[in-house]
Amino acid sequence: MSLVDFYRHKADQCARLAQHARDPMERRELQDERLEWLRVARAERDAKIYARRIEGFTLRAIAREFNLAVETVRVIIKRMERKAEWRARAFRLGGIN
């Protein structure tokens, strides 16, 4: 089981528990936890996609590997490039130690 699959599994567990929760506060907490697991899974997947592109894989090869559309892969890579630029700029300005 990959790390992304594990995170999705945890999100599914939270969703099932939230369905059966009687207390609205508990249900809300479980739903929030589910969303956090999905965010982590997405970040992990995006990092892997970006790493593949840096390694020289084509957009089409990456799309096939992750079962995504080529355009979706392009958008993810563009977003990751922007994040890398922001981090580099913050580092240059002394914001990141």
Backbone as CSV, one residue per row, in Angstrom:
resi,resn,N_x,N_y,N_z,CA_x,CA_y,CA_z,C_x,C_y,C_z
1,MET,0.850,-1.180,0.000,0.000,0.000,0.000,0.890,1.235,0.000
2,SER,0.658,2.103,-0.961,1.446,3.332,-1.031,0.978,4.315,0.043
3,LEU,1.775,5.333,0.242,1.445,6.348,1.241,0.150,7.070,0.883
4,VAL,-0.025,7.374,-0.395,-1.248,8.050,-0.841,-2.462,7.153,-0.592
5,ASP,-2.324,5.855,-0.878,-3.424,4.920,-0.622,-3.754,4.857,0.863
6,PHE,-2.713,4.892,1.705,-2.933,4.886,3.145,-3.729,6.118,3.578
7,TYR,-3.344,7.286,3.064,-4.055,8.517,3.427,-5.511,8.458,2.967
8,ARG,-5.737,7.932,1.782,-7.120,7.808,1.298,-7.914,6.816,2.135
9,HIS,-7.252,5.747,2.568,-7.903,4.770,3.436,-8.336,5.429,4.748
10,LYS,-7.443,6.236,5.336,-7.789,6.937,6.570,-8.954,7.907,6.344
11,ALA,-8.982,8.568,5.191,-10.085,9.483,4.869,-11.394,8.699,4.765
12,ASP,-11.352,7.523,4.150,-12.556,6.685,4.051,-13.038,6.242,5.422
13,GLN,-12.096,5.904,6.302,-12.465,5.517,7.660,-13.189,6.662,8.372
14,CYS,-12.662,7.856,8.246,-13.292,9.024,8.875,-14.686,9.256,8.310
15,ALA,-14.848,9.063,7.009,-16.161,9.256,6.386,-17.163,8.252,6.932
16,ARG,-16.736,6.999,7.064,-17.646,5.978,7.607,-18.020,6.275,9.052
17,LEU,-17.032,6.679,9.848,-17.314,7.014,11.246,-18.233,8.227,11.344
18,ALA,-18.035,9.204,10.466,-18.876,10.409,10.495,-20.325,10.072,10.163
19,GLN,-20.541,9.104,9.284,-21.911,8.714,8.929,-22.664,8.171,10.130
20,HIS,-21.949,7.487,11.014,-22.600,6.831,12.145,-22.525,7.636,13.435
21,ALA,-21.868,8.778,13.396,-21.739,9.605,14.598,-23.080,10.268,14.900
22,ARG,-23.469,10.201,16.151,-24.740,10.815,16.556,-24.557,12.271,16.966
23,ASP,-23.420,12.565,17.558,-23.137,13.913,18.030,-22.691,14.787,16.850
24,PRO,-23.379,15.921,16.601,-23.009,16.787,15.473,-21.571,17.306,15.553
25,MET,-21.085,17.575,16.751,-19.701,18.058,16.897,-18.706,16.969,16.500
26,GLU,-18.981,15.748,16.929,-18.105,14.631,16.580,-18.128,14.396,15.067
27,ARG,-19.310,14.492,14.478,-19.443,14.313,13.033,-18.633,15.374,12.285
28,ARG,-18.712,16.610,12.757,-17.981,17.706,12.122,-16.466,17.498,12.246
29,GLU,-16.022,17.062,13.426,-14.591,16.800,13.630,-14.089,15.696,12.702
30,LEU,-14.888,14.659,12.544,-14.508,13.563,11.656,-14.487,14.010,10.194
31,GLN,-15.430,14.853,9.818,-15.433,15.371,8.458,-14.211,16.252,8.206
32,ASP,-13.846,17.070,9.197,-12.647,17.912,9.073,-11.388,17.052,8.974
33,GLU,-11.340,15.993,9.781,-10.192,15.090,9.741,-10.094,14.401,8.379
34,ARG,-11.244,14.029,7.826,-11.272,13.410,6.499,-10.695,14.354,5.447
35,LEU,-11.113,15.618,5.498,-10.607,16.602,4.542,-9.100,16.797,4.683
36,GLU,-8.608,16.757,5.909,-7.167,16.902,6.130,-6.403,15.715,5.548
37,TRP,-6.916,14.504,5.728,-6.265,13.324,5.138,-6.246,13.439,3.610
38,LEU,-7.323,13.928,3.026,-7.365,14.082,1.566,-6.382,15.150,1.089
39,ARG,-6.226,16.228,1.865,-5.252,17.265,1.509,-3.831,16.694,1.529
40,VAL,-3.543,15.899,2.536,-2.211,15.301,2.647,-1.966,14.341,1.482
41,ALA,-2.988,13.549,1.139,-2.856,12.611,0.014,-2.605,13.364,-1.286
42,ARG,-3.317,14.449,-1.483,-3.144,15.247,-2.702,-1.750,15.862,-2.757
43,ALA,-1.276,16.379,-1.639,0.058,16.978,-1.602,1.130,15.939,-1.909
44,GLU,0.959,14.753,-1.377,1.912,13.667,-1.624,1.920,13.279,-3.102
45,ARG,0.731,13.141,-3.677,0.615,12.801,-5.092,1.229,13.891,-5.970
46,ASP,0.929,15.141,-5.652,1.464,16.258,-6.434,2.991,16.291,-6.371
47,ALA,3.549,16.022,-5.196,5.008,16.011,-5.054,5.624,14.900,-5.900
48,LYS,4.979,13.747,-5.940,5.483,12.642,-6.763,5.413,12.998,-8.249
49,ILE,4.328,13.631,-8.651,4.174,14.035,-10.056,5.268,15.033,-10.418
50,TYR,5.514,16.005,-9.565,6.536,17.017,-9.826,7.925,16.373,-9.888
51,ALA,8.177,15.436,-8.993,9.476,14.750,-8.993,9.680,13.974,-10.298
52,ARG,8.616,13.334,-10.788,8.724,12.595,-12.055,9.062,13.545,-13.204
53,ARG,8.451,14.716,-13.183,8.716,15.689,-14.250,10.167,16.184,-14.179
54,ILE,10.658,16.428,-12.971,12.044,16.857,-12.782,12.999,15.760,-13.284
55,GLU,12.613,14.490,-13.097,13.437,13.362,-13.548,13.432,13.225,-15.061
56,GLY,12.544,13.957,-15.736,12.549,13.951,-17.192,11.429,13.158,-17.846
57,PHE,10.483,12.668,-17.066,9.345,11.948,-17.642,8.469,12.914,-18.438
58,THR,7.822,12.417,-19.477,6.920,13.245,-20.267,5.592,13.388,-19.534
59,LEU,4.833,14.404,-19.924,3.508,14.602,-19.321,2.626,13.380,-19.554
60,ARG,2.705,12.826,-20.748,1.881,11.665,-21.083,2.242,10.451,-20.217
61,ALA,3.527,10.216,-20.002,3.959,9.084,-19.175,3.496,9.257,-17.727
62,ILE,3.608,10.483,-17.232,3.164,10.765,-15.860,1.655,10.582,-15.754
63,ALA,0.930,11.070,-16.750,-0.532,10.945,-16.739,-0.946,9.478,-16.720
64,ARG,-0.265,8.652,-17.504,-0.586,7.225,-17.517,-0.294,6.583,-16.161
65,GLU,0.829,6.944,-15.568,1.223,6.356,-14.286,0.220,6.670,-13.173
66,PHE,-0.285,7.904,-13.168,-1.186,8.329,-12.099,-2.655,8.288,-12.508
67,ASN,-2.920,7.798,-13.717,-4.289,7.671,-14.220,-5.008,9.030,-14.215
68,LEU,-4.334,10.035,-14.789,-4.878,11.391,-14.871,-4.832,11.857,-16.318
69,ALA,-5.556,12.917,-16.609,-5.480,13.544,-17.924,-4.168,14.325,-18.023
70,VAL,-3.641,14.431,-19.225,-2.393,15.154,-19.445,-2.537,16.607,-18.988
71,GLU,-3.673,17.207,-19.252,-3.905,18.603,-18.850,-3.886,18.737,-17.324
72,THR,-4.429,17.768,-16.619,-4.415,17.793,-15.155,-2.979,17.737,-14.644
73,VAL,-2.167,16.887,-15.245,-0.757,16.790,-14.863,-0.052,18.117,-15.125
74,ARG,-0.336,18.731,-16.252,0.283,20.024,-16.580,-0.072,21.079,-15.536
75,VAL,-1.329,21.117,-15.138,-1.784,22.093,-14.135,-1.098,21.835,-12.793
76,ILE,-0.980,20.567,-12.395,-0.324,20.225,-11.128,1.135,20.656,-11.162
77,ILE,1.815,20.373,-12.255,3.228,20.739,-12.368,3.394,22.257,-12.329
78,LYS,2.518,22.964,-13.006,2.577,24.434,-12.990,2.391,24.964,-11.560
79,ARG,1.423,24.394,-10.836,1.178,24.810,-9.452,2.397,24.519,-8.572
80,MET,3.018,23.360,-8.757,4.192,23.002,-7.971,5.382,23.906,-8.305
81,GLU,5.497,24.299,-9.574,6.568,25.233,-9.955,6.380,26.581,-9.275
82,ARG,5.129,27.043,-9.203,4.859,28.315,-8.512,5.229,28.214,-7.038
83,LYS,4.875,27.089,-6.412,5.218,26.906,-5.002,6.726,26.909,-4.806
84,ALA,7.438,26.261,-5.720,8.901,26.227,-5.622,9.474,27.636,-5.764
85,GLU,8.903,28.428,-6.662,9.361,29.811,-6.823,9.105,30.614,-5.551
86,TRP,7.933,30.434,-4.950,7.615,31.164,-3.713,8.592,30.795,-2.611
87,ARG,8.884,29.500,-2.486,9.814,29.060,-1.447,11.203,29.625,-1.690
88,ALA,11.631,29.617,-2.947,12.953,30.153,-3.272,13.013,31.643,-2.968
89,ARG,11.966,32.367,-3.304,11.923,33.809,-3.037,11.943,34.074,-1.533
90,ALA,11.168,33.301,-0.779,11.145,33.468,0.676,12.514,33.155,1.281
91,PHE,13.188,32.141,0.743,14.510,31.783,1.233,15.500,32.912,0.977
92,ARG,15.447,33.484,-0.233,16.336,34.591,-0.577,16.100,35.798,0.326
93,LEU,14.832,35.999,0.708,14.497,37.148,1.553,14.714,36.865,3.038
94,GLY,15.112,35.647,3.353,15.396,35.296,4.744,14.196,34.813,5.522
95,GLY,13.115,34.486,4.841,11.910,34.041,5.540,11.925,32.588,5.931
96,ILE,12.767,31.790,5.280,12.858,30.361,5.591,14.276,30.074,6.079
97,ASN,14.383,29.414,7.206,15.720,29.075,7.751,16.138,27.715,7.294
